[in-house]
Each structure stands twice: as C-alpha cells, then as structure tokens.
Amino acid sequence: MAATGIGGVTRRRMLGAGAAVLAAPAVPTLAQAGSGAQLGAAGGTTMPVTLKVNGKARQLNLDPRTTLLDALREHLHLTGSKKGCDHGQCGACTIIVDGRRINACLTLAVMHEGDEIVTIEGLGTADKSHPMQRAFVSHDGYQCGYCTPGQICSAVAMLDEIEAGIPSHVTSDLNDVSYSDHEVRERMSGNICRCAAYSNIVAAIRDVAKADAA
C-alpha cells in the first residue's frame, strides 16, 4: 500500500508530478523571443531572421533554437555542409563566417544576422571551382567525400589566418608563421577525415599556399 503524505497525497503521486515538470520542454514564450516572434504551425515559437549566405540575403522564419547548420541544410537546402557528430568535434560542418571558420552545428542561426556567411557552395561551382577545390581533386584529398566540404572551407580560412600572421599552438616564433606540414596539420586538427587522407589534404593545401605566394 502506498504511503500517504501530507493532505492525503501519496508519495507515488508526488514523484509522478515532479517527473512531469522535469520532462516539460523549455520552450521560450513569445515575450522572451522578442516582438517579431510568432507561433509556427506546430505551436512552437518562431522569429524572422535574415542571413547573408554566399552573397545573398535570405529571409527565414526560424525557431530561435535552430542551429546555423540546420538553417543552412533544412531551410536553405544548402546541403554541402555536413552534419557529422553534431557536437563540434569532427569539423564536417565547418563554414566561414566573417572570414573565420566555425562549426555551424555549435551556433544558433539567430546569432548571425548580418554576418557574411560562406558555405562550400559559395566558394566555387563545377564550372568555376575554387583553387582549393581543384587542389583537393588533383591530390585526391578525399575518399568518401563526407568531410571534404568542411575540410576545404577550413583550409581556405586557415591559409588566410597564416597570411594574417595569426599564430597557432605550435608556432614558436610569432614573426615566423610558416606553411610547414606540422603547422598545417595542427591548424587543420579540428577537421577529422575518417578515411585518413591527411597526407593528400596537406599536399593540396601546400600547393594552394605555394601558388598564392608566387
């Protein structure tokens, strides 16, 4: 027989009520989301967001909890950026925002209104490819290709970092930021290739760096 608590409420009923409270979704109210927020078809809160992606302003109505990666893939149908681990550990979702490479799965879309966002689709096309894309092809810098968009976006931004003199963890002399294999590998360490095409990826990056320096 269940023990009776204060006012005739059983412990089982109290535990059940507590579990229901903990399980309730933390959905922000319209007031919390801002004056532009509204209820979506499923009852969730949405708000207008304008993202500048690959040089074009794109207007969306998003749940404020939508990640930038999901906004790109599910709402703008730019599926080049891949969802790998969804925890910022593999780098498959790497894109370039205001000239810096970021993991799109770790940031919210609403945080990037007005930012310059570049995805793999914005770097080059089949007719007019980016030098880094061509280098990955010529050096066979991919196998399954799943990580390749993130690798290429990361590599492009990484060369800009070196050009700007931004040091890495292995830079011993701040006045001598180099394109050595060790330096490139360290700076690209956030992008995992499960096919292990790392030597080919480094060779592709070194080729582009050499061409840029010529």
DACOR-V952848 format. One record per backbone hydrogen bond with DSSP energy under -0.5 kcal/mol. NH is the residue of the N-H (numbers start at 1). CO is the residue of the C=O. E is the energy in kcal/mol with one decimal. If there is no record, write none. Layout:
nh={NH:NH}
co={CO:CO}
e={E:E}
//
This chain:
nh={5:8:9:11:14:15:16:17:18:19:20:21:22:23:24:24:27:28:33:34:37:38:40:43:46:47:49:51:51:52:53:53:54:54:56:58:60:62:62:66:68:68:69:71:72:73:74:75:75:76:78:79:81:82:84:94:95:96:97:97:98:100:102:104:104:106:107:109:111:112:113:114:115:117:117:118:122:123:123:124:125:134:135:136:137:138:139:140:141:149:151:152:153:154:155:156:157:158:159:160:161:162:163:164:165:166:167:171:172:174:176:178:184:185:186:187:188:189:191:192:192:194:196:201:202:203:204:205:206:207:208:209:210:211:212:213:214}
co={9:5:6:3:10:11:12:13:14:15:16:17:18:19:20:21:25:26:29:30:34:46:44:40:38:62:60:49:58:115:51:56:52:117:53:51:49:47:60:63:104:107:104:67:68:69:70:70:71:71:72:77:78:92:82:91:102:118:95:100:116:97:95:93:102:103:104:66:108:109:110:50:112:52:115:96:119:119:120:120:128:130:131:132:133:134:135:137:136:145:147:148:149:150:151:152:153:154:155:156:157:158:159:160:162:161:165:168:170:172:173:176:180:181:182:183:184:186:188:90:190:192:193:197:198:199:200:201:202:203:204:205:206:207:208:209:210}
e={-2.5:-1.5:-1.5:-1.5:-1.9:-2.5:-2.1:-2.1:-2.1:-2.2:-1.7:-1.7:-2.1:-1.9:-0.8:-0.7:-1.7:-0.5:-1.8:-1.0:-1.6:-2.7:-3.6:-1.6:-3.3:-2.4:-2.9:-0.6:-2.8:-0.7:-1.0:-2.5:-0.5:-3.4:-1.7:-3.4:-3.2:-2.5:-0.5:-2.5:-0.6:-2.9:-1.8:-2.2:-2.2:-2.7:-2.5:-0.9:-0.8:-1.6:-3.1:-1.1:-0.7:-1.6:-0.8:-1.7:-2.1:-2.5:-0.5:-3.5:-2.9:-1.9:-2.3:-1.1:-0.8:-1.6:-0.7:-2.5:-1.3:-2.1:-0.6:-0.9:-1.6:-2.5:-0.9:-3.2:-1.3:-0.8:-0.6:-1.0:-1.9:-2.2:-2.2:-2.1:-1.7:-2.6:-2.1:-1.0:-3.2:-0.6:-2.4:-2.8:-2.3:-2.4:-2.6:-2.4:-2.0:-2.4:-2.1:-1.3:-1.8:-2.2:-2.5:-1.9:-1.4:-2.6:-0.6:-0.9:-0.6:-0.5:-2.4:-0.6:-2.8:-2.9:-2.1:-2.3:-1.8:-1.2:-2.1:-2.9:-0.6:-0.6:-1.6:-2.1:-2.7:-2.0:-2.1:-2.3:-2.7:-1.9:-1.9:-2.5:-2.3:-2.2:-2.4:-1.8:-1.0}
//
